[in-house]
Amino acid sequence: MDHTPKSNSPVLENFWMPFTANRQFKAAPRLLASADGMYYTDVDGNKVLDGTAGLWCCNAGHGRKKITQAVERQLSTLDFAPTFQMGHPIAFDFATKLAAISPGGPSAGLDRVFYTGSGSESVDTALKIAIAYQRAIGQGTRSRVIGREKGYHGVGFGGISVGGLVNNRRVFPQIPADHMRHTLDLDRNAFSKGLPAYGVELAEDLERLVQLHGAETIAAVIVEPMSGSAGVILPPKGYLERIRAIADKYGIVVIFDEVITGFGRLGTPFATDYFGVIPDLVTTAKGLTNGTIPMGAVFASRKVYDSLMAGPENAIELFHGYTYSGHPVACAAGIATLEIYKEEGLLTRAGELSSEWETALHSLKGLPHVVDIRNLGLVGAIELAPRNGAPGARAYDVFVDCFNKGLLVRVTGDIIALSPPLIVEKEQIGTIVSVIADALSRAA
Ligand code: PMP
């Protein structure tokens, strides 16, 4: 297939692209024009297999008619209505439906839903809820938040403060935060399948930060149960349990950032279900609407919600919200998305495919440059040795090569990350692995 861009390129200079080397991209653009099922089609008519569910979000694949129709119907019925001191039924209906599959199941009580417009907004919302909750229960000195090195929690000021990817934070001011050590340990865990066996003791770093700052200053700890953007870093067995136990000991709110893991990525509705560890707040976005209409949601425990409801009835309990919180069109897309997930069993499908996926990915072990392979549910990472003096360059070349051969992967540093739509077929898993194998064999 010839993927060299030919004719149909728009003028590229005005769109300032996010998280992109604009000049490099604009010199050799990759432009997608349409999508259906597991495939994109680029502006020159070439098909590209989606190995990343868009940006970890199109869990039910592309072009889902049910979502299109729901959006069209909603737009022509109620295009917008406020949710500040007003409401509309569909926002409440969607929250009820989300509550029915809420993280951890009914006993976890994580069934109060605050809507946002994105993952970053979900993170900032959760951090603010945590701080407001601490204040509501008489812990007003707690305003520091703890994240992890290499954590990614979006790009709001809260999110970059608890986030631990240095490039995202170095030029911006931040709120008081600190960071636990990350859990990637290639010396002990390279090529382990599923959860790493070693490293549970890294959770003790939370205890160190409590001793350093004082529990009375710490409101919340936020972790991605499986960290995605840093290159699929999996928690060692027992790690999240230990974080929960230390947080309980010191009255710290636990937030799981499930923007990637929410809605079936690991083979359970949420990573909270997969790990059986119950946080107090869960952030989501992406798969919430199958990536179609921007939307996020924070699941809060009844305990947190009720504590904030304890004041006078006519007082606004949380001075926070977005014009688009509970946008009716996004809610319609979300309800249709949940129906598809249920009808097609997609919230558990990653579990059914995960051993096939694991075997396929680990068949790349031994190929040139590969220093680690990681997998869980329908997520995978192939970590490459950096090319001398040019971190990330080799993985970037592999990403471009794969695209030119009709496969979309994600590159982050020296890591190729994979998260295909949950409708992926077994032969397509085979294609993903063989295109990557070819690209690796060509990589300098
Ligand atoms: N949290 C996590 C764990 C994410 O992976 C992301 C996005 N990849 C975000 C937050 C931010 O989401 P958004 O880009 O929708 O703001």
Residues whose N, C-alpha, C, O or C-beta is under 5 A from the ligand:
A	BS01	PMP	S118 G119 S120 E121 Y152 H153 G154 E224 G228 S229 D257 V259 I260 A285
